[in-house]
Amino acid sequence: MPDAEDVRRIALSLPDTTEKIAWSMPTFRVAGKMFATLPENETSLAVRCPKEERDELVLAEPQKFWIADHEAQFAWVRAHLAAVEDENELRAILADSWRQAAPSPLLEAYPELGLPTGD
């Protein structure tokens, strides 16, 4: 089961990512744009997720994903770290959120991280 240190290590391994404390919690940013946070005593993870996909995730896996009340209007979803299967799943979650926040030139510079399809 991944923990907060795994989140930190994987997030900071993504290109042009920095960590910054905001709202009394660690946040991770690509080119200055936030893509992940470690709220609730670092037992969960908040990441960018298009609202349509977010709603599907929450319905499909409510034990893992949920929407915080104050984030309902934004394209973010939370995940219980204890419910994340392994580091591969955590890496996929973080990379997907990173891609949503990264500027196009950075996405083009790192094609191995996958470009958003725009579908």
C-alpha positions as CSV (number, residue, x, y, z in Angstrom):
1,M,0.0,0.0,0.0
2,P,1.5,3.3,-1.0
3,D,1.9,6.1,1.5
4,A,2.6,9.8,1.6
5,E,6.4,9.3,1.0
6,D,5.6,7.3,-2.1
7,V,3.3,10.2,-3.3
8,R,6.1,12.7,-2.7
9,R,8.8,10.5,-4.4
10,I,6.7,9.8,-7.5
11,A,5.3,13.3,-7.9
12,L,8.7,14.9,-7.6
13,S,10.1,12.4,-10.2
14,L,7.7,14.0,-12.8
15,P,9.3,16.7,-15.0
16,D,9.4,20.3,-13.7
17,T,7.5,19.3,-10.5
18,T,8.0,21.2,-7.2
19,E,6.5,20.7,-3.7
20,K,5.1,23.7,-1.9
21,I,3.2,23.9,1.4
22,A,-0.2,25.6,0.8
23,W,-3.3,25.6,3.1
24,S,-1.1,23.8,5.7
25,M,-0.5,20.8,3.4
26,P,2.0,19.6,0.8
27,T,1.0,20.5,-2.8
28,F,2.7,19.4,-6.0
29,R,3.0,21.7,-9.0
30,V,4.1,21.4,-12.6
31,A,5.3,24.7,-14.1
32,G,3.7,26.4,-11.1
33,K,0.3,24.8,-11.6
34,M,-1.0,22.5,-8.9
35,F,-1.8,18.9,-9.8
36,A,-1.8,17.0,-6.5
37,T,-2.2,17.6,-2.7
38,L,-1.7,15.5,0.4
39,P,-4.6,16.5,2.7
40,E,-6.0,14.8,5.8
41,N,-2.8,14.1,7.7
42,E,-1.4,12.7,4.4
43,T,-3.7,9.6,4.4
44,S,-5.4,10.7,1.1
45,L,-4.4,12.2,-2.2
46,A,-6.3,14.9,-4.2
47,V,-5.7,15.1,-7.9
48,R,-7.0,16.7,-11.0
49,C,-9.7,14.7,-12.8
50,P,-12.3,15.8,-15.4
51,K,-15.7,16.0,-13.7
52,E,-17.2,13.3,-15.9
53,E,-14.4,10.9,-15.2
54,R,-14.4,11.8,-11.6
55,D,-18.1,11.0,-11.2
56,E,-17.5,7.6,-12.9
57,L,-14.6,6.8,-10.6
58,V,-16.5,7.6,-7.5
59,L,-19.5,5.5,-8.6
60,A,-17.2,2.6,-9.7
61,E,-14.9,2.6,-6.7
62,P,-16.4,4.5,-3.7
63,Q,-14.1,2.8,-1.3
64,K,-11.2,4.4,-3.0
65,F,-12.4,7.7,-4.6
66,W,-14.6,10.5,-3.3
67,I,-15.3,14.2,-3.8
68,A,-14.6,16.6,-1.0
69,D,-17.6,19.0,-0.5
70,H,-15.5,22.1,-1.0
71,E,-14.0,20.7,-4.2
72,A,-17.3,19.5,-5.8
73,Q,-17.4,22.5,-8.2
74,F,-13.8,21.8,-9.3
75,A,-12.3,19.0,-11.5
76,W,-10.6,17.3,-8.5
77,V,-11.1,13.9,-6.9
78,R,-9.6,12.4,-3.8
79,A,-8.3,8.9,-3.2
80,H,-7.7,7.0,0.1
81,L,-4.0,6.0,-0.1
82,A,-4.9,2.8,1.8
83,A,-7.2,1.8,-1.1
84,V,-4.6,2.4,-3.9
85,E,-3.4,-1.0,-5.0
86,D,0.3,-0.4,-5.5
87,E,2.9,2.1,-6.7
88,N,2.0,1.4,-10.4
89,E,-1.6,2.6,-9.8
90,L,-0.3,5.6,-7.7
91,R,2.1,6.5,-10.5
92,A,-0.7,6.3,-13.1
93,I,-3.0,8.5,-11.0
94,L,-0.3,11.1,-10.4
95,A,0.9,11.1,-14.1
96,D,-2.6,11.6,-15.3
97,S,-3.1,14.6,-13.1
98,W,0.3,15.9,-14.0
99,R,-0.6,15.7,-17.7
100,Q,-3.8,17.8,-17.1
101,A,-1.8,20.6,-15.5
102,A,1.4,20.5,-17.6
103,P,1.8,23.1,-20.4
104,S,1.9,21.8,-24.0
105,P,5.6,22.4,-24.5
106,L,6.4,20.2,-21.5
107,L,4.0,17.5,-22.6
108,E,5.7,17.5,-26.0
109,A,9.1,17.3,-24.4
110,Y,8.1,14.2,-22.5
111,P,6.1,12.0,-24.9
112,E,6.8,8.9,-22.8
113,L,4.4,10.3,-20.1
114,G,1.6,10.3,-22.7
115,L,-0.3,13.2,-24.2
116,P,-3.9,13.9,-23.3
117,T,-6.0,12.6,-26.2
118,G,-8.6,15.4,-26.1
119,D,-11.4,12.9,-26.5
